[in-house]
Amino acid sequence: MRCSTVITPAIGACLAALVLVMACVNPAQEQVKKGDGFVMQKQWDEAITAYTKALEMDRTLDKAMLNPKLSTAYTERGFTYTSSGEPGKAIDDFTRAIELGPGSAAAYNYRGFTYGVIGYYGKAIADFTRALELDPGFALVYYNRGYVYNSNGEQDKAVADFTRAIELDPEYGLAYNNRGSLYIDIGDFDKAIADYTRLIEISPRLALAYYNRGYAYYKKGENAKAEADFKKARDLAYMVVP
């Protein structure tokens, strides 16, 4: 006996719809989805490869949607290069991120940070300044620029940037610590003590804060207070050189 399949109008309509759906599957969009998945897993190399393939497959893709994704992936991969001691690769990635997303304050901040690490202070300051033009409330960038200003011997500008970082984030412990250190350098010991006292309020078990305040007291000639802070630093397991 011979079997045959009867295709009813309803089945035919379903098959036609299935064919239409299959025809509409865009390989480029599939690459975008893969890229999104890699971003979720923080696999930046794979994300960049997937997004780049998507653009190569379909030049009509919405770059306004895809470029920010690529920019983020390059920024994050660049940061991993900075962390692993590969500043050249990091700067290349941050530069590409900026090309794809010129409004990315984060990319400018990270590239500025990397320039600072390798001693290119002028380029670092320029990048931090651009990041702040894009995002004036970015406290971390003020801190980073202040750190580079200090490294470049521009103490007044460094103090101003650490102060602005503190205004934006009153709990910014590192900014208090570094501003306090600058106050010691310029001989303003009372301001240094005030900064380290605030740092201790924020992080009461931070031995370095006690040590630094103790050093400010020592420089001011208040030896009893200095020794009390040095003892507290020792109690918190911070090595104090006699």
PAZAPA-4460 file (N, C-alpha, C; in steps of 0.05 Angstrom, whole numbers, plus 32768, in hexadecimal, padded with zeros to 4 digits):
% residues 242
    n_x    n_y    n_z   ca_x   ca_y   ca_z    c_x    c_y    c_z   seq   type   mol
   8011   7FE8   8000   8000   8000   8000   8012   8019   8000     1      M     A
   800A   802B   7FF1   801A   8044   7FEF   800D   8059   8000     2      R     A
   801F   8066   8011   8015   807B   8023   8019   8096   8016     3      C     A
   8008   80A9   801B   800B   80C4   8011   8004   80D8   8027     4      S     A
   8010   80EF   8025   800A   8104   8039   7FF9   8119   802D     5      T     A
   7FE4   811F   803A   7FD2   8134   8030   7FD8   814E   803E     6      V     A
   7FDF   8162   802F   7FE4   817C   803A   7FCB   818D   8039     7      I     A
   7FC0   8192   8050   7FA8   81A2   8052   7FB0   81BF   8050     8      T     A
   7F9D   81D1   804A   7FA3   81ED   8049   7FAF   81F8   8063     9      P     A
   7FA6   81ED   807A   7FB1   81F7   8093   7FCF   81EF   8096    10      A     A
   7FD5   81D6   808F   7FF1   81CD   8091   8002   81DD   807D    11      I     A
   7FF7   81E1   8065   8006   81F0   8051   800D   820C   805B    12      G     A
   7FFA   8219   8069   7FFF   8234   8073   8015   8234   8088    13      A     A
   8015   821F   8099   8029   821D   80AE   8045   8219   80A2    14      C     A
   8046   8207   808D   8060   8203   8080   806A   821C   8073    15      L     A
   8059   822B   8067   8061   8244   805A   806C   8258   806E    16      A     A
   805F   8259   8085   8068   826B   809B   8083   8263   80A5    17      A     A
   8087   8248   80A7   80A1   823E   80B1   80B7   8245   809D    18      L     A
   80B2   8242   8084   80C6   8249   806F   80CC   8266   8071    19      V     A
   80B7   8277   8075   80BB   8294   8077   80CD   829B   808F    20      L     A
   80C8   828E   80A6   80D8   8294   80BE   80F4   828C   80B9    21      V     A
   80F9   8274   80AD   8114   826B   80A8   8123   827E   8095    22      M     A
   8114   8288   8081   8120   829A   806E   8128   82B5   807B    23      A     A
   8119   82BC   8091   811E   82D5   809E   8134   82D4   80B3    24      C     A
   813E   82BC   80BA   8154   82BA   80CD   816C   82C7   80C1    25      V     A
   8177   82DB   80CF   818E   82EA   80C5   81A7   82E1   80D3    26      N     A
   81BA   82D5   80C4   81D3   82CB   80D1   81E1   82E1   80E0    27      P     A
   81DF   82FA   80D6   81ED   8310   80E4   81E0   8315   80FF    28      A     A
   81C5   8314   8100   81B8   8317   811A   81BF   8301   812D    29      Q     A
   81C3   82E9   8123   81CB   82D3   8134   81E7   82D9   8140    30      E     A
   81F9   82E5   8130   8213   82EC   813B   8210   8302   8151    31      Q     A
   81FE   8314   814D   81F9   8328   8161   81F0   831B   817B    32      V     A
   81DE   8308   8179   81D4   82FA   8191   81EB   82EB   819E    33      K     A
   81FC   82DE   818E   8214   82D1   8199   8225   82E5   81A8    34      K     A
   822A   82FC   819B   823A   8310   81A8   822E   8319   81C3    35      G     A
   8214   831D   81C4   8207   8324   81DD   820B   830F   81F2    36      D     A
   820A   82F6   81EA   820F   82E0   81FD   822B   82E0   8207    37      G     A
   823E   82E5   81F6   825A   82E7   81FE   825F   82FE   8212    38      F     A
   8251   8314   820D   8254   832B   821F   824A   8323   823B    39      V     A
   8233   8315   823C   8229   830D   8256   823D   82FB   8265    40      M     A
   824D   82EC   8256   8261   82DA   8262   827C   82E8   8265    41      Q     A
   827E   8301   825D   8297   8311   825E   82AD   8304   824D    42      K     A
   82A5   82F9   8236   82B8   82EE   8223   82BB   8303   820D    43      Q     A
   82CD   8316   8212   82CF   832D   8201   82DA   8327   81E5    44      W     A
   82EE   8316   81E3   82F9   830F   81C8   82E3   8303   81B7    45      D     A
   82D3   82F0   81C2   82BE   82E3   81B3   82A8   82F7   81AC    46      E     A
   82A2   8309   81BE   828D   831D   81B8   8295   832F   81A1    47      A     A
   82AE   8338   81A1   82B8   8349   818C   82B7   833A   8171    48      I     A
   82BF   8321   8171   82BF   8311   8159   82A3   830E   814E    49      T     A
   8290   8308   8160   8274   8304   8157   8268   831E   814C    50      A     A
   826C   8334   815A   8260   834D   8150   826D   8356   8136    51      Y     A
   8287   8351   8134   8295   8359   811B   828B   8348   8104    52      T     A
   8287   832E   8109   827C   831C   80F4   8260   8326   80EB    53      K     A
   8250   832E   80FF   8235   8337   80F8   8236   834F   80E5    54      A     A
   8248   8362   80EA   824B   8379   80D8   8255   8371   80BD    55      L     A
   8267   835D   80BC   8271   8354   80A2   825C   8345   8092    56      E     A
   824A   8337   80A0   8235   8328   8092   821F   833A   8087    57      M     A
   8219   834F   8096   8203   8360   808E   8209   837D   8093    58      D     A
   8211   838B   807D   8218   83A7   807F   8200   83B9   8086    59      R     A
   81E9   83AE   8085   81D1   83BE   808A   81C9   83BE   80A8    60      T     A
   81D8   83AF   80B8   81D2   83AE   80D5   81D2   83CA   80E1    61      L     A
   81C2   83CE   80F5   81C0   83E8   8102   81D9   83ED   8113    62      D     A
   81EB   83FD   8108   8204   8402   8116   8200   8412   812F    63      K     A
   81EB   8422   8130   81E5   8431   8148   81DE   841E   815F    64      A     A
   81D4   8406   8159   81CF   83F2   816D   81E8   83E1   8173    65      M     A
   81F7   83DA   815E   820D   83C7   8161   8227   83D4   816A    66      L     A
   822D   83EC   8161   8246   83F8   8168   824A   83FC   8186    67      N     A
   8236   8404   8195   823A   8406   81B2   8241   83EB   81BF    68      P     A
   8235   83D6   81B4   823C   83BB   81BE   8259   83B5   81B9    69      K     A
   8262   83BA   81A0   827E   83B6   819A   8290   83C8   81AA    70      L     A
   8288   83E1   81AE   8298   83F3   81BE   829C   83E9   81DA    71      S     A
   8286   83DF   81E6   8288   83D4   8201   829B   83BC   8202    72      T     A
   8299   83AB   81EF   82AA   8393   81EE   82C7   839A   81EC    73      A     A
   82CD   83AE   81DA   82E9   83B6   81D8   82F3   83C4   81F2    74      Y     A
   82E1   83D3   81FE   82E9   83E0   8218   82EF   83CC   822D    75      T     A
   82DE   83B8   8230   82E2   83A4   8245   82FB   8393   823F    76      E     A
   82FF   838C   8225   8317   837C   821E   8330   838D   8223    77      R     A
   832E   83A7   821D   8345   83B9   8221   834C   83BA   823F    78      G     A
   8338   83BA   8250   833D   83BB   826D   834C   83A1   8276    79      F     A
   8344   838A   826A   8352   8372   8272   836F   8373   8268    80      T     A
   8374   837F   8251   8390   8383   8248   83A0   8395   825B    81      Y     A
   8393   83AA   8264   83A1   83BC   8278   83A8   83AC   8291    82      T     A
   8395   839D   829B   8399   838E   82B4   83AE   8379   82B1    83      S     A
   83B2   836E   8298   83C5   8359   8294   83E0   8364   828B    84      S     A
   83E4   837E   828C   83FE   838A   8285   8403   838C   8267    85      G     A
   83EE   8390   8257   83F1   8393   823A   83E6   83AE   8231    86      E     A
   83F2   83C4   8239   83E7   83DE   8234   83E3   83E5   8216    87      P     A
   83F5   83DB   8205   83F3   83E1   81E9   83D9   83D6   81DD    88      G     A
   83D4   83BD   81E3   83BB   83B0   81DA   83A3   83BE   81E6    89      K     A
   83A5   83C6   8200   838F   83D3   820D   8388   83EE   81FF    90      A     A
   839D   83FD   81FA   8398   8418   81ED   838C   8414   81D1    91      I     A
   8395   8400   81C2   8389   83FA   81A8   836B   83F4   81AB    92      D     A
   8364   83E4   81BF   8348   83DD   81C3   8337   83F5   81CC    93      D     A
   8342   8405   81DE   8333   841D   81E7   832F   8431   81D0    94      F     A
   8344   8433   81BF   8342   8445   81A8   832C   843C   8195    95      T     A
   832B   8421   8191   8316   8416   8180   82FA   841A   818C    96      R     A
   82F9   8417   81A7   82E0   841B   81B5   82D6   8438   81B1    97      A     A
   82E9   844B   81B2   82E2   8467   81AF   82D8   846D   8193    98      I     A
   82E5   8460   817F   82DD   8464   8163   82C0   845A   815F    99      E     A
   82BA   8444   816C   829F   8438   8169   828A   8447   817B   100      L     A
   8293   8451   8191   8281   845F   81A4   828E   8478   81AE   101      G     A
   828F   848D   819E   829D   84A6   81A7   8291   84B3   81BF   102      P     A
   827A   84AB   81C8   826E   84B6   81E0   8274   84A6   81F9   103      G     A
   8286   8493   81F7   828C   8481   820E   82A0   848D   8221   104      S     A
   8296   8498   8237   82A8   84A3   824C   82B9   848D   8257   105      A     A
   82AE   8475   825A   82BD   845F   8265   82D6   8458   8254   106      A     A
   82D3   8458   823A   82EA   8451   8229   8300   8466   822B   107      A     A
   82F8   8480   822C   830C   8495   8230   8319   8492   824B   108      Y     A
   830A   848C   8260   8315   8488   827B   8329   8472   827C   109      N     A
   8322   845B   8270   8335   8444   8271   834E   8449   8260   110      Y     A
   834A   8456   8249   8362   845C   8239   8374   8470   8248   111      R     A
   8367   8484   8255   8377   8497   8265   8386   8489   827B   112      G     A
   8378   8477   8288   8385   8468   829E   839E   8459   8294   113      F     A
   839B   844C   827C   83B0   843C   8271   83C7   844F   8269   114      T     A
   83C1   8465   825D   83D6   8479   8256   83E5   8481   826F   115      Y     A
   83D6   8485   8285   83E3   848D   829E   83F6   8477   82A8   116      G     A
   83EE   845E   82A6   83FE   8448   82AF   841A   8448   82A1   117      V     A
   841A   844E   8287   8433   844E   8278   8441   8469   8277   118      I     A
   8437   847C   8287   8444   8496   8289   843E   84AA   8274   119      G     A
   842A   84A6   8264   8422   84BA   8250   840D   84CC   825D   120      Y     A
   8417   84DE   826E   8404   84ED   827F   83F4   8501   826F   121      Y     A
   83FF   850E   825B   83F0   8521   824B   83D9   8514   823D   122      G     A
   83DD   84FD   8231   83C8   84EE   8223   83B3   84E4   8238   123      K     A
   83BD   84DC   824F   83AA   84D3   8264   8397   84E9   826C   124      A     A
   83A3   8500   8272   8393   8517   827B   837F   851F   8265   125      I     A
   8387   851F   824C   8375   8526   8236   835D   8513   8235   126      A     A
   8363   84F9   8239   834D   84E5   8238   833A   84E9   8250   127      D     A
   8345   84ED   8267   8334   84F1   827F   8323   850A   827C   128      F     A
   832F   851F   8271   8320   8538   826D   8309   8533   8259   129      T     A
   830E   8524   8244   82F9   851E   8231   82E3   850D   823E   130      R     A
   82EB   84FA   824E   82D7   84E9   825D   82C5   84FB   826E   131      A     A
   82D1   850F   827B   82C1   8520   828D   82AF   8533   827D   132      L     A
   82B7   853A   8265   82A5   854A   8254   828D   8539   824D   133      E     A
   8291   851F   8249   827A   850D   8242   826A   8506   825B   134      L     A
   8277   8504   8272   8268   84FC   828A   8274   850C   82A2   135      D     A
   826A   8524   82A7   8276   8535   82BC   8273   852A   82D8   136      P     A
   8262   8517   82DC   825E   850C   82F7   826E   84F2   82FC   137      G     A
   8281   84EC   82EC   8291   84D3   82ED   82A7   84D7   8302   138      F     A
   82A2   84D0   831B   82B5   84D5   8331   82CF   84C6   832C   139      A     A
   82CE   84AE   8322   82E6   849E   831E   82F9   84AC   830B   140      L     A
   82EF   84BA   82F7   8300   84C8   82E4   830E   84DF   82F1   141      V     A
   8300   84EE   8303   830E   8503   8312   8324   84F8   8323   142      Y     A
   831F   84E1   832F   8334   84D4   8340   834C   84CD   832E   143      Y     A
   8346   84C0   8317   835C   84B7   8306   836C   84CE   82FB   144      N     A
   835E   84E4   82F3   836C   84FB   82E8   837D   8508   82FF   145      R     A
   8371   8509   8317   8380   8514   832D   839A   8504   8333   146      G     A
   8398   84EA   8331   83AF   84D9   8335   83C5   84DE   8320   147      Y     A
   83BD   84E2   8307   83D0   84E8   82F2   83DB   8504   82F5   148      V     A
   83CA   8517   82FC   83D5   8532   8302   83EB   8531   8317   149      Y     A
   83E6   8522   832C   83FA   851F   8341   8414   8513   8336   150      N     A
   8411   84FE   8326   8428   84F0   831B   8438   8503   8308   151      S     A
   8429   8516   82FD   8435   852A   82EA   843F   8543   82F9   152      N     A
   843E   8542   8314   8448   8559   8323   8435   8571   8325   153      G     A
   841C   856C   831E   8408   8582   831F   83F6   857E   8338   154      E     A
   8401   8585   834F   83F4   857E   8368   83DA   858E   836C   155      Q     A
   83DA   85A7   8365   83C1   85B7   8369   83AA   85AC   8359   156      D     A
   83AF   85A4   8341   839A   8598   8330   8392   857D   833B   157      K     A
   83A5   856E   8346   839F   8554   8352   838C   8558   8369   158      A     A
   8392   856B   837B   8381   8570   8392   8365   8577   8389   159      V     A
   8363   8588   8375   8349   8591   836B   8339   8579   8360   160      A     A
   8346   8567   8352   8338   8550   8347   832F   853C   835D   161      D     A
   8341   8538   8370   8339   8526   8386   8321   8532   8396   162      F     A
   8322   854C   8399   830C   855A   83A7   82F2   8557   8397   163      T     A
   82F3   855A   837D   82DB   8557   836D   82D1   853A   836E   164      R     A
   82E3   8527   836E   82DA   850B   8371   82CC   8506   838B   165      A     A
   82D6   8512   83A1   82C9   8510   83BB   82AE   851E   83BB   166      I     A
   82AC   8535   83AE   8292   8542   83AD   827D   8531   839F   167      E     A
   8286   8523   838A   8273   8511   837C   826D   84F7   838B   168      L     A
   8281   84EE   839A   827E   84D5   83AA   828B   84D9   83C5   169      D     A
   827B   84E2   83D9   8286   84E8   83F3   8292   84CF   8402   170      P     A
   828E   84B7   83F7   8299   849F   8403   82B2   8495   83F4   171      E     A
   82BD   84A6   83E4   82D4   849E   83D2   82ED   849D   83E2   172      Y     A
   82F3   8486   83EE   830A   8483   8400   8325   8489   83F4   173      G     A
   8329   847E   83DC   8343   8483   83CE   8348   84A0   83C9   174      L     A
   8333   84AF   83C3   8337   84CC   83BE   833F   84DA   83D8   175      A     A
   8333   84D3   83EE   833C   84DE   8408   8359   84D7   840D   176      Y     A
   8360   84BE   8409   837B   84B5   840F   8390   84C4   83FE   177      N     A
   838B   84C7   83E4   839E   84D4   83D3   839F   84F2   83D7   178      N     A
   8388   84FE   83DD   8388   851A   83E2   8397   851F   83FC   179      R     A
   8393   850E   8410   83A1   8510   842A   83BF   850F   8425   180      G     A
   83C8   84FD   8414   83E4   84FA   840E   83F0   8513   8402   181      S     A
   83E0   851F   83F0   83E9   8538   83E4   83EA   854F   83F8   182      L     A
   83D7   8550   840B   83D8   8564   841F   83F1   8561   8430   183      Y     A
   83F9   8549   8436   8412   8545   8445   8429   8550   8435   184      I     A
   842A   854A   841B   8440   8553   8409   8443   8571   8409   185      D     A
   842C   857F   840A   842D   859C   8409   842D   85A9   8425   186      I     A
   842E   8598   843A   8431   85A2   8455   8417   85AA   8463   187      G     A
   8400   85A3   8457   83E6   85AA   8464   83DD   8592   8474   188      D     A
   83E9   858F   848B   83E5   8577   849B   83C9   8575   84A7   189      F     A
   83BD   858B   84AE   83A2   858A   84B9   838E   857F   84A5   190      D     A
   8390   8588   848C   837E   857E   8477   8383   8561   8472   191      K     A
   839D   8559   8473   83A3   853D   846F   8397   852C   8486   192      A     A
   8399   8535   849E   838D   8526   84B5   836F   8525   84B2   193      I     A
   8362   853A   84A9   8345   853A   84A5   833E   8525   8490   194      A     A
   834D   8524   847A   8347   8510   8465   834A   84F4   846F   195      D     A
   835F   84EE   847E   8363   84D3   8487   834F   84CC   849D   196      Y     A
   8347   84E0   84AC   8332   84DB   84C0   8318   84D3   84B3   197      T     A
   8311   84E1   849D   82F9   84DA   848D   82FC   84BE   8481   198      R     A
   8314   84B8   8477   8319   849D   846C   8315   8488   8481   199      L     A
   831D   848D   8499   831A   8479   84AF   82FC   8476   84B5   200      I     A
   82ED   848C   84B4   82D0   8489   84B8   82C3   8477   84A2   201      E     A
   82CD   847A   848A   82C2   8469   8474   82CC   844C   8476   202      I     A
   82E6   8449   847D   82F2   842E   847F   8301   842B   8499   203      S     A
   82F2   8426   84AF   82FF   8426   84C9   8314   8411   84CE   204      P     A
   8315   83FD   84BD   832A   83E8   84C0   8340   83EA   84AB   205      R     A
   8342   8401   849E   8356   8404   848A   8370   840E   8498   206      L     A
   8383   83FB   849B   839B   8402   84AA   83AB   8418   849D   207      A     A
   83AB   8419   8482   83BA   842E   8474   83B1   844A   847C   208      L     A
   8397   844D   8481   838C   8467   8488   8397   8470   84A3   209      A     A
   8399   845E   84B6   83A4   8465   84D0   83C2   846C   84CD   210      Y     A
   83D0   845C   84BD   83ED   8461   84BA   83F1   847D   84AE   211      Y     A
   83E2   8483   8499   83E5   849D   848B   83DE   84B4   849D   212      N     A
   83C8   84B0   84AD   83C1   84C6   84C0   83D7   84C9   84D5   213      R     A
   83E1   84B2   84DE   83F7   84B3   84F1   840F   84C2   84E6   214      G     A
   8415   84BE   84CC   842C   84CB   84C0   8426   84E9   84BE   215      Y     A
   840D   84F1   84B9   8406   850E   84B8   840A   851A   84D4   216      A     A
   8401   850B   84E9   8405   8515   8504   8423   8518   850A   217      Y     A
   8432   8504   8502   844F   8505   8506   845C   851D   84F9   218      Y     A
   8454   8522   84E0   845F   8539   84D2   8457   8554   84DF   219      K     A
   843F   8553   84EC   8436   856B   84FA   8442   856E   8515   220      K     A
   8450   855A   851F   845D   855B   8539   844C   8551   8550   221      G     A
   8435   8544   854A   8423   8539   855E   842A   851B   8561   222      E     A
   8440   8516   8570   844B   84FB   8571   8439   84E7   857F   223      N     A
   842C   84EF   8594   841B   84DD   85A3   8404   84D3   8591   224      A     A
   83F7   84E5   8582   83E2   84DD   8570   83ED   84CC   8559   225      K     A
   8405   84D3   8550   8412   84C3   853B   8416   84A6   8544   226      A     A
   8421   84A3   855C   8427   8488   8566   840D   8479   856A   227      E     A
   83F8   8486   8573   83DE   8478   8577   83D4   846D   855C   228      A     A
   83D6   847D   8547   83CD   8474   852D   83E0   845E   8522   229      D     A
   83FA   8461   8526   840C   844B   851D   8406   8431   852C   230      F     A
   83FF   8433   8546   83F8   841B   8555   83DF   840E   8549   231      K     A
   83CB   841F   8543   83B2   8414   8538   83B8   8407   851D   232      K     A
   83C9   8413   850D   83D0   8407   84F4   83DE   83EC   84F8   233      A     A
   83EF   83EA   850C   83FC   83D0   8512   83E8   83BC   851B   234      R     A
   83D5   83C5   852C   83C0   83B3   8536   83B0   83A7   851F   235      D     A
   83AD   83B7   8509   839E   83AE   84F2   83B0   83A0   84DE   236      L     A
   83C8   8399   84E7   83DB   8389   84D7   83E8   8398   84C1   237      A     A
   83EA   83B3   84C4   83F9   83C3   84B0   8416   83C6   84BA   238      Y     A
   8429   83C0   84AA   8445   83C1   84B1   844E   83DE   84B3   239      M     A
   8455   83E7   84CB   845E   8403   84CF   847D   8402   84D3   240      V     A
   848B   840F   84C1   84A8   8410   84C3   84AF   8424   84D9   241      V     A
   84BF   841C   84ED   84C6   842F   8503   84D6   8447   84F9   242      P     A
***
